[in-house]
Amino acid sequence: MANGQQKGLQNLEAFNMWKATQTDDDFKQIVFNGQLKRIEVAESVGCGKSALSQNPALRKALEALENELRERGVLPPLTESAKQNEKQPKQYDNSASRKLLDSKRVAALETENIELKAKVQVLENRLERFGELSETLAEMGFMPR
């Protein structure tokens, strides 16, 4: 069984082999927010997404690849604010998980609301039809029990 350093070297080798087999069009397919989509890269390399940020050699190789792709015009250039914030830690948003849960709940409620409105419409159509039938029977002298 490989230890952490050996696994890190294996991941770096796998990354380099993957990088060598990709074309610019392949890279364009996995661009998201001005960088390569980390999950797609990790799946293609065969490592976990965390390895891309925790393995220093792999992280540097990925940054070098992205910089090379920016120079070739495959990735968009970094904005000034992105360059300034590149090395700074991101601020933790403790309300992000609550916002995600709220947005999922709102989507579920909206879906349920649409379904219930459709059901109400169907039932109103039935009620209208049976109301007319009841009136007709009453006029004819046949009252339902």
C-alpha positions as CSV (number, residue, x, y, z in Angstrom):
1,M,0.0,0.0,0.0
2,A,1.4,3.4,-0.9
3,N,1.9,6.1,1.7
4,G,0.8,9.7,1.3
5,Q,3.9,10.9,-0.5
6,Q,3.9,8.0,-2.9
7,K,0.2,8.5,-3.6
8,G,0.9,12.2,-4.2
9,L,3.6,11.4,-6.7
10,Q,1.3,8.9,-8.4
11,N,-1.4,11.6,-8.7
12,L,1.2,14.1,-10.1
13,E,2.2,11.5,-12.7
14,A,-1.4,10.8,-13.6
15,F,-2.1,14.5,-13.9
16,N,0.9,15.0,-16.3
17,M,-0.2,12.1,-18.4
18,W,-3.7,13.4,-18.5
19,K,-2.5,16.9,-19.4
20,A,-0.4,15.5,-22.3
21,T,-3.4,13.8,-23.8
22,Q,-5.7,16.8,-23.8
23,T,-6.2,19.3,-26.6
24,D,-7.3,23.0,-26.3
25,D,-10.8,22.0,-27.2
26,D,-10.8,19.4,-24.4
27,F,-9.8,22.0,-22.0
28,K,-12.4,24.4,-23.2
29,Q,-15.1,21.8,-22.4
30,I,-14.2,21.9,-18.7
31,V,-13.8,25.7,-18.2
32,F,-15.9,27.1,-15.3
33,N,-15.6,30.7,-13.9
34,G,-12.3,31.3,-15.7
35,Q,-10.5,28.2,-14.5
36,L,-10.6,24.5,-15.1
37,K,-13.4,22.7,-13.3
38,R,-11.7,21.0,-10.4
39,I,-14.1,18.1,-10.2
40,E,-13.7,17.3,-13.9
41,V,-9.9,17.4,-13.6
42,A,-9.9,15.2,-10.5
43,E,-12.2,12.6,-12.1
44,S,-10.1,12.6,-15.3
45,V,-6.9,12.2,-13.3
46,G,-8.3,9.6,-11.0
47,C,-7.7,11.4,-7.7
48,G,-9.9,13.2,-5.2
49,K,-10.7,16.8,-5.6
50,S,-9.0,17.6,-2.4
51,A,-5.7,16.3,-3.8
52,L,-5.7,19.2,-6.2
53,S,-5.6,21.7,-3.4
54,Q,-3.7,19.7,-0.7
55,N,-0.9,18.3,-2.8
56,P,1.5,21.2,-3.3
57,A,3.2,19.7,-6.4
58,L,-0.1,18.9,-8.0
59,R,-1.5,22.4,-7.1
60,K,1.5,24.1,-8.7
61,A,1.2,21.9,-11.8
62,L,-2.5,22.8,-12.1
63,E,-1.8,26.5,-11.7
64,A,1.0,26.3,-14.3
65,L,-1.3,24.6,-16.7
66,E,-4.0,27.2,-16.2
67,N,-1.4,30.0,-16.7
68,E,-0.2,28.4,-19.9
69,L,-3.8,28.0,-21.1
70,R,-4.4,31.7,-20.3
71,E,-1.4,32.7,-22.4
72,R,-2.7,30.6,-25.3
73,G,-6.1,32.1,-25.0
74,V,-8.0,29.0,-24.0
75,L,-8.8,30.4,-20.5
76,P,-9.8,34.1,-20.0
77,P,-7.1,36.3,-18.5
78,L,-7.3,37.0,-14.7
79,T,-8.9,40.3,-13.7
80,E,-7.1,42.7,-11.5
81,S,-9.2,41.9,-8.5
82,A,-8.6,38.1,-9.1
83,K,-4.9,38.7,-9.2
84,Q,-5.0,40.7,-6.0
85,N,-7.2,38.1,-4.2
86,E,-5.4,35.0,-5.6
87,K,-3.2,34.4,-2.6
88,Q,-5.6,35.6,0.1
89,P,-7.8,33.2,1.9
90,K,-11.4,33.2,1.1
91,Q,-13.8,34.6,3.7
92,Y,-16.0,32.0,5.2
93,D,-19.7,32.6,4.7
94,N,-21.6,31.0,7.5
95,S,-24.9,31.7,5.9
96,A,-24.1,29.9,2.6
97,S,-25.4,26.5,3.8
98,R,-28.6,28.2,5.1
99,K,-29.1,29.9,1.7
100,L,-28.5,26.7,-0.1
101,L,-31.1,24.9,2.0
102,D,-33.5,27.8,1.7
103,S,-33.2,27.8,-2.1
104,K,-33.8,24.1,-2.3
105,R,-36.8,24.4,-0.1
106,V,-38.2,27.3,-2.2
107,A,-37.7,25.2,-5.3
108,A,-39.5,22.3,-3.8
109,L,-42.4,24.5,-2.6
110,E,-42.7,26.2,-6.0
111,T,-42.9,22.7,-7.6
112,E,-45.6,21.6,-5.1
113,N,-47.5,24.8,-5.6
114,I,-47.6,24.4,-9.4
115,E,-48.8,20.7,-9.0
116,L,-51.5,21.8,-6.6
117,K,-52.7,24.6,-8.8
118,A,-53.0,22.1,-11.7
119,K,-55.0,19.7,-9.4
120,V,-57.3,22.5,-8.3
121,Q,-58.0,23.4,-11.9
122,V,-58.9,19.8,-12.8
123,L,-61.2,19.5,-9.7
124,E,-62.9,22.9,-10.6
125,N,-63.5,21.6,-14.1
126,R,-65.1,18.4,-12.7
127,L,-67.2,20.4,-10.2
128,E,-68.5,22.7,-13.0
129,R,-69.4,19.6,-15.1
130,F,-71.2,17.8,-12.2
131,G,-72.9,21.0,-11.2
132,E,-74.5,21.3,-14.6
133,L,-75.5,17.7,-14.5
134,S,-77.1,18.2,-11.0
135,E,-79.1,21.2,-12.3
136,T,-80.2,19.2,-15.3
137,L,-81.4,16.3,-13.2
138,A,-83.2,18.7,-10.8
139,E,-85.0,20.3,-13.7
140,M,-86.1,16.9,-15.0
141,G,-87.3,15.9,-11.6
142,F,-84.7,13.4,-10.8
143,M,-82.9,14.5,-7.5
144,P,-79.9,12.5,-6.6
145,R,-79.7,11.2,-3.0
